[in-house]
Amino acid sequence: KTSLYDEVFNRRADGRTGGNNSYMPFQVTGGFNTMQLVGEGNALKQVEGTVFGIAVPRWGKDISGEGSHCCFLGEEEEGGKRMGGEVVGFEVGEGATIEWAVCGHVHLGLPRGEEWEALDLP
């Protein structure tokens, strides 16, 4: 079974996606059958909200970490509170929508100065 995420991010140069080599910010909105957040023992079930993040191409893994990096923000609950956090994994439900863009430019800014130059980086 192919997931919504796979449909967008794992296609190869079909003209509609960023394909294999682009940074791609994305947003998934709607219902989620499961949502696993960092620090949560059990997956949340049947939650509504938005996942937003960026998919990193393989060549960018040493700069940004490989794969996708995203956060979840749940719908506002009674009392104005929202659940949320860093996403480990999720399964979208029926009717979820995904939006994405292809970044044509990536700018990497680095610090300057003696302290930076004195660091022993791998």
C-alpha positions as a printed NumPy array, in Angstrom:
array([[  0.   ,   0.   ,   0.   ],
       [  1.38 ,   3.418,  -0.965],
       [  1.005,   6.243,   1.539],
       [  0.178,   9.867,   0.774],
       [  3.708,  10.783,   1.857],
       [  5.237,   8.221,  -0.525],
       [  3.095,   9.511,  -3.366],
       [  4.628,  12.973,  -3.013],
       [  8.173,  12.505,  -1.776],
       [  9.32 ,   9.184,  -3.195],
       [  8.377,   9.677,  -6.829],
       [ 11.196,  10.188,  -9.254],
       [ 11.163,  13.256, -11.485],
       [  7.581,  12.988, -12.711],
       [  7.292,  16.756, -13.09 ],
       [  4.753,  17.182, -10.273],
       [  7.017,  16.619,  -7.287],
       [ 10.432,  17.771,  -6.233],
       [ 11.659,  14.306,  -6.999],
       [ 14.854,  13.064,  -5.487],
       [ 17.093,  16.102,  -5.135],
       [ 15.088,  19.02 ,  -3.761],
       [ 14.43 ,  20.339,  -0.293],
       [ 10.637,  20.362,   0.009],
       [  8.673,  22.118,   2.766],
       [  5.312,  20.413,   3.313],
       [  2.106,  20.542,   5.294],
       [ -0.404,  17.743,   5.902],
       [ -3.789,  18.846,   7.259],
       [ -6.767,  16.822,   8.432],
       [ -7.315,  13.643,  10.361],
       [ -4.598,  11.236,  11.378],
       [ -5.269,   7.607,  12.242],
       [ -2.097,   7.553,  14.349],
       [  0.404,  10.177,  15.444],
       [  3.647,   9.29 ,  17.231],
       [  5.438,  12.195,  18.918],
       [  8.876,  12.343,  20.522],
       [  8.561,  11.531,  24.21 ],
       [  5.078,  10.017,  23.917],
       [  5.025,   6.318,  24.813],
       [  1.968,   5.34 ,  22.804],
       [  0.802,   6.64 ,  19.46 ],
       [ -2.111,   9.055,  19.606],
       [ -5.183,   7.713,  17.795],
       [ -7.706,   9.553,  15.628],
       [ -6.425,  13.11 ,  16.059],
       [ -7.049,  16.212,  13.962],
       [ -4.45 ,  18.824,  13.179],
       [ -1.523,  19.815,  10.986],
       [  1.892,  18.282,  10.386],
       [  4.417,  20.721,   8.931],
       [  8.069,  20.291,   8.098],
       [ 10.677,  19.768,   5.432],
       [ 11.787,  16.761,   3.414],
       [ 15.564,  16.661,   3.007],
       [ 17.176,  15.028,  -0.042],
       [ 19.831,  12.357,   0.484],
       [ 22.647,  14.656,  -0.603],
       [ 21.705,  17.105,   2.193],
       [ 21.869,  14.586,   5.052],
       [ 25.216,  15.802,   6.402],
       [ 23.873,  19.351,   6.574],
       [ 20.25 ,  18.868,   7.634],
       [ 19.853,  15.212,   8.576],
       [ 18.319,  12.704,   6.173],
       [ 14.598,  12.224,   5.627],
       [ 11.781,  14.445,   6.767],
       [ 11.709,  16.593,   9.869],
       [  8.299,  17.706,  11.046],
       [  6.108,  18.837,  13.925],
       [  2.436,  18.289,  14.755],
       [  0.003,  20.924,  15.983],
       [ -3.37 ,  19.525,  17.025],
       [ -6.706,  21.254,  16.714],
       [ -7.585,  23.615,  19.544],
       [ -9.235,  21.765,  22.407],
       [-11.62 ,  22.971,  25.08 ],
       [ -9.882,  25.643,  27.136],
       [ -7.767,  26.827,  24.214],
       [ -5.052,  24.196,  24.607],
       [ -3.414,  22.333,  21.739],
       [ -1.349,  19.177,  21.758],
       [  1.74 ,  19.031,  19.637],
       [  5.376,  18.152,  19.312],
       [  8.082,  16.695,  17.127],
       [  6.804,  13.868,  14.927],
       [  8.329,  10.393,  14.896],
       [  5.728,   8.956,  12.519],
       [  2.108,   9.239,  11.45 ],
       [ -0.607,   7.622,   9.364],
       [ -3.013,   9.962,   7.582],
       [ -6.744,   9.382,   7.633],
       [ -9.329,   9.75 ,   4.894],
       [ -9.61 ,  13.259,   3.485],
       [ -6.211,  14.503,   4.656],
       [ -4.591,  16.96 ,   2.283],
       [ -0.948,  17.611,   1.574],
       [  0.681,  20.751,   0.216],
       [  4.335,  21.093,  -0.716],
       [  6.768,  23.332,  -2.511],
       [ 10.132,  22.806,  -4.151],
       [ 13.022,  24.947,  -2.879],
       [ 15.191,  26.082,  -5.748],
       [ 17.663,  27.865,  -3.47 ],
       [ 19.21 ,  26.718,  -0.206],
       [ 21.249,  29.261,   1.729],
       [ 23.64 ,  28.063,   4.419],
       [ 24.801,  30.753,   6.819],
       [ 27.735,  30.058,   9.124],
       [ 29.006,  31.978,  12.132],
       [ 32.234,  33.955,  11.926],
       [ 34.952,  34.776,  14.384],
       [ 37.65 ,  33.24 ,  16.519],
       [ 35.337,  31.023,  18.58 ],
       [ 33.882,  29.437,  15.43 ],
       [ 37.284,  28.933,  13.823],
       [ 38.636,  27.325,  17.012],
       [ 36.015,  24.532,  16.936],
       [ 37.292,  21.084,  15.947],
       [ 34.514,  19.963,  13.592],
       [ 34.513,  16.469,  12.002]])
